[in-house]
Amino acid sequence: MAKLIRCSEIKQKLEKRWQGLVWHDEYLSGGAQSPIVVKLPKVTDKQLLHEFVSVQSWLNDLTALEKHQGINIERQAFRYKSMGMQVMPVAIYFSDIESLARYLGKRKQWQAFIATFEQVVTALPQLKPWVRGNLSLLLKHQESWPKLIGVCRYFIDNPQPNCYIRQLDIDGVDTKFIERHKSIIRTLLDEVLAPELINQRFNKLSEHGFERRFNLLYDQPVIRFRLLDSQFTHEFHGMSDLSLPLEQFAQLSLMVDRVYITENKINGLAFPAVNNAIVIFGLGYGVQSLSQVRWLNECQIYYWGDIDTHGYAILSQLRGYFPKTQSLLMDEDTLMSCKSAWGKEGKVHPSDRLANLTEAEHHIYTRLKQDHWRNNLRLEQELIPMSYLYDALKLHSFHL
């Protein structure tokens, strides 16, 4: 026996479909011009006989709907065994989408939707297919479309601007708007710009991916490094401690044999002289920026980090860019020799296995994860005596 569906339940179901943008999509496809029909279950003979009061209440409920503009109830005569011929509602008809929107209290929203759609496709006709497939984004950014359109038109007229976002001269659009809306702007520019005007190598917003994708300038990571060979210092007019934007550092193409990388600033400043070598310091997980420096592929790289899970994660990350990278003072002998300096790592790295560790390194990493020696064990690199570093460099005959 079919349940008598009250008007409140019908409205809830219609609202759910509205939120799912069902009629929005149908309207843009040209399919929402005809009446919208909600079919009703047939009242049974048993319901009329045993639930007459409920049926009468339901009928009154439906009849009240006809007071709303654009809503009509279709009725049909049925012959019942117990009650004879009865005229019963079989469907609710909304004359058009406007009538439905008015009934749901969404008329202003609907009108705003139509106005926004017309605004976007009039200004940028090439976005029409995208809009039809991304109605939720159209509505999400409803208040921002005048500015979004302005940004798109600017890039169409000025592709690959090669300037900072702050320098974009777009009427009514400020720097902060673009910064806050990079995700949707990136999506729109992908639609309106020719593929050859987009740097397809950069697909993420992180690491200044937006700026690099559309040829904008950005505040680049600064690489701080020291020249460890006095000959290099002489060539740099006596300067040994240098900081350069990543792009300039990548263009140096220093003729060095060895590159040491250490996170701790003091370790970098105190690093001893080494033939044909430099030391880079202070990057942490920012070592990812070095992946753009091609001349590092010609060098032997040594990474000196903390003996903790994150230290090995950074090592693994770096070795992913430069497979020949070797670790320095990140072995078990160093760890065991510095027990008095053991500390506690805060949040342990979540991975059970890191892709680019050697067998020995992975053995230590696993033991750290398992609290083999101590809970969340950490040996910070700055607590390792410098004599250990001198010995390690002498062992490899690097030290001047």
Secondary structure as UniProt FT lines:
FT   HELIX           7..19
FT   TURN            20..21
FT   HELIX           22..28
FT   TURN            29..30
FT   STRAND          36..39
FT   HELIX           45..50
FT   HELIX           52..65
FT   TURN            66..67
FT   TURN            69..70
FT   STRAND          71..80
FT   TURN            81..83
FT   STRAND          84..94
FT   HELIX           97..103
FT   TURN            104..105
FT   HELIX           107..123
FT   HELIX           125..127
FT   HELIX           128..133
FT   HELIX           135..140
FT   HELIX           142..144
FT   HELIX           145..157
FT   HELIX           165..167
FT   TURN            171..172
FT   HELIX           175..180
FT   HELIX           182..192
FT   HELIX           195..197
FT   TURN            200..201
FT   TURN            206..208
FT   HELIX           209..213
FT   TURN            214..215
FT   STRAND          222..227
FT   HELIX           230..235
FT   TURN            236..238
FT   STRAND          241..245
FT   HELIX           246..252
FT   STRAND          258..262
FT   HELIX           265..270
FT   TURN            275..276
FT   STRAND          277..281
FT   HELIX           284..292
FT   HELIX           294..298
FT   STRAND          300..304
FT   HELIX           309..321
FT   TURN            323..324
FT   STRAND          326..327
FT   HELIX           332..337
FT   HELIX           339..341
FT   STRAND          343..344
FT   TURN            355..356
FT   HELIX           359..369
FT   TURN            370..371
FT   TURN            375..376
FT   STRAND          377..379
FT   HELIX           381..383
FT   HELIX           386..395
FT   TURN            396..397
//
